[in-house]
Amino acid sequence: MGILHAILTAILVLFVALMLIFRLMDGSFEVAGARMDRMLGAAAVEAGEAAENAADATDEAVQNMADEIAEERDNPN
């Protein structure tokens, strides 16, 4: 439970720090929030693409293994 609390606290502190930095750079929390939304949206898109690429690579590897196993069964030599 302590580890979960530490992780959540770190995320919250990082979020608040980034919002304050963006507030100082942009001049308002509204603009800072919009900037944070764009950053998080871009991060979500990139994470989705990475997950899709990993799933495709895994599917290809599993298919290759299945093909090799089927080939060994057909040709026991």
C-alpha angles and dihedrals in degrees: 000000000000092000092052090049091050092050093049091047091050092050091049093048091048091049093049092046092051092047091051092048091049090046090055092046098044102032100234140053090233093061091039090053092049090050091050090049091054091048094048091046091052090047091051092051092049092047090050092051091048091050091049091050091049091049091049092049091048092049091051092049092049091048091051091051091048090050091050092049091049090048092051091051092050093046109035092176 
